[in-house]
Amino acid sequence: MDPPRTGSPYQPAIEALENHPEKKFYNVSKLGGAKYDTLPYSIRVLFESSVRNCDGFLVKETDAMNILDWKTKQNHVEVPFCPARVVLQDFTGIPAMVDFAAMREAVRNAGGDPVKVNPACPTDLTVDHSLQIDFSKCAIQNAPNPGGGEAQKPLAKLSPLKAPPRKLPPCRGHSGCRGSCGAGESGRSSGPFSAQIENTPILCPFHLQPVPEPETVLKNQEMEFGRNRERLQFFKWSSKVFENISIIPPETGMAHQVNLEYLSRVVFDVKDFLHPDSVVGTDSHTTMVNGLGILGWGVGGIETEAVMLGMPVTLTLPEVVGCELTGTVSPFATSIDIVLSITKHLRQADVAGKFVEFFGSGVSQLSVADRTTIANMCPEYGAILSFFPVDNVTLKHLKYAGFDKAKLEVMEAYLKAVKLFRSDESSSREPEYSQVVQVSLSSIIPYVSGPKRSQDRVAVNNMKSDFQACLNEKSGVKGFQIAAEKQNDIVPVQYEGNEYKLSHGCVVIAAVISCTNNCNPSVMLAAGLLAKKAVEAGLTVKPYIRTSLSPGSGMVTHYLSSSGVLPYLSKLGFEVVGYGCSTCVGNTAPLPEAIRNAIKQGDIIACGVLSGTKNFEGRLCDCVRANYLASPPLVVAYAIAGTVRIDFDTEPLGTGFNGESIYLRDIWPTRQELHTVEEECVISSMFKELKEKMEKGNKRWNLLEAPESTLFPWDIKSTYIRCPSFFDKLAKEPVSPQPVENAHVLLYLGDSVTTDHISPAGSIARSSAAAKYLTSKGLTPREFNSYGARRGNDAVMTRGTFANIKLLNKFIGKPAPKTIYFPSGQTLDVFEAAELYQKAGIPVIILAGKKYGLGSSRDWAAKGPFLLGVKAVLAESYEKVHRSQLIGIGIAPLQFRPGENPSTLGLTGREQFSIFFPPELSPRMTVEVKTSTGKVFSVIALFENNMEITLYKNGGSLNFVARRFL
């Protein structure tokens, strides 16, 4: 958006920047006076945006004044926010772009000009969620001549090393290699020991041949482009025909990662006019950028589309919780431990729906990488965002990241002029916060989280006893209820010619993945250095464990390679499998059949250990019931141990070359080692590498052909891209809200239903309604891909709605994606029942408990129920983002009054419900509900402001926006 807006009443506040007279800005610090000085830094960003974008229509003067009066107005008023830009990832971005394409079609059909349908706000879309792990073991493990004999021709001419070669330990064998491959005679040198090898190729540590790109990566990328060609061609078309949007192609990195490393400005400079960078995105981890002093958070795809078209995000002026960090970090605690500790404190402080802002002496001890890791986890403790104001640590990081000196000087001068720069000086005044939570960094020890929820932390030194307690406990949020006589059962299994023994707590999935950790070199390097020391000590990982390394961007591979640790990770099975969401979103290859069968036959509580942020039961694999979140070095450690039933203090990881016991403390890297590697190999080179990659693109994407027509040429045979039906009834004037009469309950759900339950993102089960549809189109199960990849096809996504295998519908009484079709009493797939209701002209509603719609902001969690015919949801409480999504698609979010729920009201869910809306709606008004049994009760219509009422009356934001082009 080009500032300043014409007609803004605040134009007299525009000033020239001292020592840079060509640069202009709104000096909001002078507008606010003493009130401004007490505002939290994050609220100051909101205030600046309201001043700069004030036009008397979308943003009014009263909005700016309400923000300035934050201390008294928090939680009481709604305010608009116009972010500087939008970030999309492909799973949530493709439905947004499909909607734009469909909107062009609808506007044309209604007599408007389709060319006018373009994003008004700068938008970047990163294709990062399409990757699946089809190949997960080192391609070199199956390389020619694995057992010795005549040497094979090298893959490429070997570049001379720039330092004396280091001697690797003798090869102890890898899959297909039994110790005679020659590894150990000479090898590549390593980062902290020789920093001059930065540009040498990756070497196979077993055959000493250069590998320009790991074969595993190339195979997975080839599969990604093959199965997703239609989607990628659609993205290519979008990049050609829509203005103000750029597409970051596959193989580049994660959306929130690329946002942090490449797209972020910190301070925008638009035609010599300065203002703070800010962003909203369709990925819940957009919040990562707050660690860089950029205000940003994740919203639903429906809200994002409105922002892309120039509308503001509306939010309740939030409380801001000040998190004071004190003390000194333990040398054995990683940033992940800090994150999990802060998560616990903030969950206990109840920060849901609030901003969190960090201050105190401990903040300066955290690098930008640490801060972004902490900010990235804020969806897990429920905050809207977690903000670290820009300070000297930020500027130092930006210098290493490649920001030129002149730009940094302007940035610092501007931020200080508008008082958005945090100072370490004791004389500087801290803002006033709604409440303050204190966290001592000195008290933090290593933790993991699990086995079913990210908030359930387990101290590593208590892991063995805690898992034992989980076996004993009744089935629930932690327990597995295994009979005492079966807790030590051992199931033998044959795999690759050897016999192994599986028992409760055995690790079968170990994934260093991209979601949380790759922005932080220290934790990734810690994993690499630990792997190096483990290999040198003679430790291995059992071959049946599904190990993988999925970096957030090529930058991570670059610094793991340049520091010399990548071959050692590969040696342990942590081969780079590609760039994008993989294990974390359920995109993992099945476990070996023999292992799956053994787990199921023995009813073994097998474990996954991953360095991600989500570990819902069944998310990784339906037979892996215990999943733990851990830092990358601990993922490697547990993979080596092969079990979570281990006390690292008293029990060894394994046996070394000479038969000696190797303990975790023997191979854990010191902080000094990590610091040396990070400085010598990472900071400056990784950003240079990413910039070059972004500018060059990649060959597959560059050669991809796509149409250039104004309207997208829909292919009726396509199973990926389909014109949705959201605009089928588009008219110039909206229809008043109609009553919902004699509706059946489609689902009767309990508490904490997540968007994963409502709209799964993982694989498509072969027995599901979506699978039946794809099979009818001639596809085989191998071609199904995932729900996330097919979000551009409403027919698949509607059938996938409520298709999660862990969905617990009270009508059924056990986890299953099933419900009852009451007119006949049949038990059917949810889609099949909804389809019958729609054919009969019967509306449906959903009954739910507390916190309905937890988890990632996912627009299909609202779109899917809408297309199933759901008219309203009656719940005890909602996740804020999902509530907004429901309104944005035209579903009424209704809330039981305090103290009431279906049980207290005597509802069984088998009644029929009628809901009557008055002609004029108002925020949080009560609505009457009648049932077929004669029961009458009132609920609260959760419309928070007049804008939400307007959207609901228009049938959702898509239709509201489309009408602006008619």
ZATORTI-227463 format. One record per residue (C-alpha): x, y, z. Coordinates in steps of 0.25 Angstrom, whole numbers, plus 5000, padded with zeros to 4 digits. Layout:
REM residues N
XYZ;...
***
This chain:
REM residues 966
500050005000;500650134996;500650235008;500150335011;498650315008;497950435002;497150515011;497750455024;497450555036;498850525041;499650575029;500150695037;500950585046;501850555034;503250595036;504650575029;505650475036;506750545043;508050535034;507250475023;506350585018;505850515006;505150405015;503850435021;502950375032;501850395041;502450435055;501450365063;502250385076;501850535076;500450505073;500250415085;501150495095;501150425109;500150325105;500950275094;502150255103;501450155112;500950075100;501549935098;502349935085;501449845078;500249935081;501150055076;501249975062;499649965062;499550115065;500550155054;499750065044;498450135048;498950275046;499650245033;498450175027;497350265033;496350295022;495050315030;494450185024;495150055026;496050125037;495450245045;496050345054;495350285066;496050155063;497450225064;496950285077;496450155083;497850095080;498550215087;497550195099;497950045099;498150045114;496650065117;496150015103;496749875103;495749765102;494649865100;494749915085;495049855071;496049925063;496549905049;497949875045;498549885031;499749805030;500849845020;500849705013;500249565012;500949435013;500349305007;500749165007;500249064997;499348975005;498549095009;498949184998;498449104987;496949114991;497149264993;497649274978;496649174973;495549264980;496249384973;496149314960;494649274962;494349414967;494849464953;493949364947;492749404955;493049554953;493049534938;491749454939;491149564947;491549674937;492749724944;494249734939;495049614943;496349684941;496049774953;496149654962;497549654967;498249664981;498349804986;499249774997;500649714993;500549564994;501649454994;501249314992;502249204996;502049064990;502548985002;501548885007;501548794995;502748704999;502548565003;503548465008;503548364997;505048334999;505648345013;506948275013;508248315008;508348284993;509748254995;509348135004;508948064991;510048124982;510748034972;511847944978;511347954993;512247834997;513547864992;514247804980;514547884967;514348034970;513248104963;513548224954;513348354962;512048434961;512848554958;514248604958;514748624972;515048764976;516348774984;516148804999;516648935004;517048875017;517848745021;516848625021;516348575034;516248435037;514848375039;514648255048;514648115040;513248095034;512448005043;511447975032;510248035026;509147975018;509747905007;511147935012;511847835022;513047915026;513847905013;513548025005;514748095009;514248205018;515148245028;516448255020;516248395017;515048495018;514648635017;515048735028;513948795037;513548935040;514048975054;515348895050;515548955036;514649075032;515249075018;514348965012;513149055011;512949034996;513448894994;512448784990;511748695000;512548565000;511948425003;512648385016;512648245011;513148244997;513848384997;513148424984;512548574983;511048584983;510648714976;509248694982;508748574990;508048474982;506948464992;506648614990;506548604975;505648474976;504748544985;504748674977;504448594964;503248524971;502748664977;502748724963;502148604956;500948584966;500748734967;500848784953;499448834952;499548914964;500948974961;500349004947;499249074954;500249154962;501049194950;499749244943;499449324956;500849384956;500649434941;499249484941;499049544955;499649674959;500449704972;500749554975;501949474975;502149324975;503349264982;503449124975;503748984982;505148944987;505349084993;504849075007;503749085017;502749205016;503049255030;504549225028;504649295015;503849415021;504849425032;506149415023;505749485010;504449555010;504549625023;504849775022;504749815037;504449955032;503749985019;504250085009;503250114999;503550234990;504450295001;503350275011;503650195024;502750105032;502849985040;502849845033;501649765037;501049635032;499849545033;499949405027;499149275025;500149195033;500049185048;501549205049;501549335042;501849385056;503249345055;503549485049;503249555062;504549505067;505149605057;504349725062;503249705051;501849705055;501149585049;500149465052;499449355045;497949375040;497049285032;497049285017;495749355017;496149475025;497449475017;496749485004;496049605009;497349665013;497949634999;496749714994;497049845002;496249815014;496749825029;496849715039;495949735050;496349695064;495949725078;496949825084;497749715091;498349705105;499849705104;500549615114;501949655117;502849535119;504149575127;505349495124;506449495135;507649405138;508649335130;508349215120;508949085125;510049025115;509248895113;507948965110;507548995096;506649095090;505648985089;505648965104;505449115106;504249105097;503648995104;503849055118;503249185113;502149115107;501849055120;501849185127;501049255117;499949145117;499849155132;499749305130;498549285120;499049375109;498049325099;497549435089;498649525095;499949585090;501249545097;502349645098;503749615103;504649705112;505649695123;507149665124;507049525119;506549575105;507949625101;508549485103;507649425093;508049435078;507049465067;507049315064;506649285078;505549395078;504949345065;504849205071;504149255083;503249345075;502949225065;502349145076;501349245081;500149175074;500449055083;500249145096;499049215090;499549355088;499249435075;500749475075;502049485083;502749605080;504249645082;504449795079;505649825070;506949855078;508449845076;508449695075;507449705063;508349805056;509549725058;508749605052;508249685040;509749735037;510149585036;508949555028;509349655017;508649785020;509449895014;510049995024;509250115018;507950035020;508249995034;508550145038;507250195032;506550075039;507150105053;506950255052;505450235048;505150135059;505750225069;505050345064;503650275066;504150205079;504050055073;505550025077;505749955090;506950005098;507749925109;508050045116;507550035131;506950185129;506050145118;504650135122;503849995120;502450005115;501249975123;500649835121;499349775124;500049675133;501549625135;502049485135;503449455140;504349345134;505649315140;506549265129;507549205139;506449105144;506249045130;506648895128;506548805115;505048755113;504248685103;502748695101;501748575099;501348475097;500048535092;500048685094;501148795092;500748855106;501148725114;502548745117;503448645122;504848665128;505848585120;506448525133;505048485136;504648425123;504848275126;503948285139;502948375132;502748275120;502548165130;501448245137;500848265123;500748115121;500048105135;499048215134;497648205128;497548235113;497448385112;498248515109;499548435114;499148295118;499148165110;498648065120;499547955117;499347835127;500547815136;500847675131;500947725117;501847855120;503147775117;502647695105;503647685094;503247655080;504447595071;504347645056;505247615044;505647735036;506747735025;507247595029;507447625043;506547605056;506147725064;505347735077;504247835079;503647875092;502847985098;503548115096;504348075084;504648185074;504148165060;504148305055;505148405057;505048535049;505848665049;504748745042;504648885038;503548955046;504149015058;505648985058;506349015045;506349165047;507249145059;508649095054;509049065068;508048945070;508248895056;509748895058;509648835071;508948715065;510048715054;511248715064;510548615073;510448525060;511848545057;512348505071;511348385071;511948335058;513348355062;513048275075;512448165067;510948185070;509948145060;508348155058;507548035055;507148025040;505648005043;505548145049;504948245039;505948355040;505948485032;506448625032;505548725025;506148865026;505248985025;506149035014;507349005006;508149105015;508048995026;508648895017;509748995013;510249025027;510148875031;510948845019;511948955021;512148925035;512448775031;511448705040;510448665028;511148535025;511048495039;509548525040;509448445027;510248325033;509248315044;508048315034;507748465035;507748485020;507248615015;505948575008;505548715003;505048845006;503548865012;502548815022;502748665023;502648575036;502048695044;500748695035;500648545033;501448545020;502348425024;502548295016;501848175023;502748095033;503347965027;502247865027;502947765036;503047875047;501647915045;501147775047;502047745059;501547875066;500047845063;500147695066;500847725079;500047845083;501347915085;501348065089;502348105078;502948245078;503248365069;504148475073;504148595064;504748735065;503348805062;502248875069;501048775067;500948635072;499448595072;499248445074;499148375060;499748505053;501048435049;500548295047;499348215051;500148115058;501048205065;500348245078;501348325086;501948445080;502948535086;503448675082;504948695085;506148785081;506848735068;508048675076;507148605085;506448545073;507748485069;508048435083;506748365084;506948305070;508248245074;507748195087;506548135080;505648155091;505048265100;505148175112;506548215116;507148305127;508248375120;508948405133;509148265137;508948175124;509848175111;509348215098;510148095092;511448025091;512648085084;513748025075;514447975086;513347915094;513248035103;511948095108;511648225101;510748325109;510048445104;510948535112;512148485104;511648535091;510848655095;511448775088;511848895097;511349035095;512749085091;512748975079;511449025075;511749175076;513049155068;512349075057;511149175056;512149295054;513049225044;512049155036;510649205037;510249345038;510749425027;510849315017;509449255019;508749385015;509649405003;509349264998;507849285000;507849414992;508549344981;507549234981;506349324981;506849404969;507249294960;505949204963;506049064959;506148994946;504848914948;504049034951;504649124941;504349024930;502848994935;501849044925;500549104929;499449184921;499349334921;497849354919;497149454928;496149344933;496749214937;496349104927;495749004937;495948854933;494748774937;495548654938;496548714948;496548654961;497448764967;496848894962;495348914961;494449044961;493749044975;492249074977;492449194987;492049294976;490849214970;489849304975;490549434974;489649554972;489849704974;489049714987;489149614998;487949535004;487549555018;487949445028;486949325027;486449245039;487049105041;485749015042;485748875046;487148845045;487848715049;489148705057;490148655047;491248635058;491148635073;492648665078;493348695091;494448785095;495648835088;495248795074;496448835065;496448885051;497248755048;495948675053;495048765044;495948775032;497148675032;498448715024;499048575023;498948455015;497548415009;497048285015;496748175005;495348145011;494948295012;493948375003;495048454997;495748324993;494448274987;494348404979;495748394974;495648244970;494448284962;495348374954;496248264951;497348294961;498048184969;498448204984;499848234980;499248354973;498348404984;499448504989;498948575002;497748665006;498648785007;499148764993;497748754988;497148884995;496948934981;495848834979;494548854987;494048724983;495148654990;495248755002;493748745005;493848585005;495048605014;494348695024;494248625038;495048505031;496048495043;496148355048;496248415062;494948495061;494148455073;492648475070;491748445082;490748385073;491748275070;492448255083;493848225078;494848305069;494348295054;493948385043;492548345044;491148395048;489748355048;488748395037;487548405046;486448395036;486848255034;487748225046;488848185037;490348195041;491048265030;492248345026;492048485030;492048535015;491048425011;490148465022;490248615019;489948585004;488648515008;488248625017;488548725005;487748644995;486548635005;486648795007;486948775022;487948875028;488948825038;489648885050;490848835059;490848825074;492148845081;492848865094;493948965099;495049015090;494448975077;495448995065;496748995072;498048985064;498449035051;497649145044;497149065032;496049115023;495548985019;495148955033;494049055031;493849035016;493648885017;492548895027;491949005019;491848915006;491348805015;490148885018;490548935032;489749055035;490149085050;491149025060;490649025075;491849015084;492249055098;493449135093;494249155081;495649175076;495649325072;496249295058;495249185055;494149265060;494549375050;494649275039;493249225041;492649365040;493549385027;492849265020;491449295025;491349195037;490749255049;491649225062;490649215073;491149205088;490349135099;490149235111;491049225123;490849105131;490049035120;490348925110;489648815103;489648725116;489148835125;488048865115;487648725114;488048715099;488348575093;488648635079;487648545073;486548655073;486348755061;486748895064;486149025059;486949155060;486249295058;487049415054;486349555056;486349645044;487449735050;488649665056;489549735067;490849685073;490749575083;489249575083;488449455088;487749365078;486549275081;486649125079;485549025079;485548875078;484648775072;484448725087;483848855091;485148905098;485449055096;486749125100;487549245096;488949245091;489949365088;490249395074;491749425074;491749535064;492749635071;492549755062;491749815051;492749775041;492549625044;491049645043;491249715030;492049595025;491049495030;489849565024;490649555010;490849405012;492349425016;493449515012;493649444998;492349494993;492449625001;493749654993;493249604980;492149704981;493149814981;493449784967;492049794961;
***
